[in-house]
Amino acid sequence: MTGPVPEAEDDAGADDFGRRVEAAETLPLAERADAFAALHDDLRTRLEHGGATRA
């Protein structure tokens, strides 16, 4: 298990998440649902592992 995520790296992850949300919001409804489901899965994985994950 890794240690805490450095603040700068954590901010970069938040920026990436924000970009992914913005991109998902521009998609047609069916694709948007899939994109938000993928974001949900990523967030759940991060929470379960106690930090950021690499895609």
ABEGO torsion letter per residue (X at the ends): XBBBBBAAAAAAAAAAAAAAAAAAAABBAAAAAAAAAAAAAAAAAAAAAGEBBBX
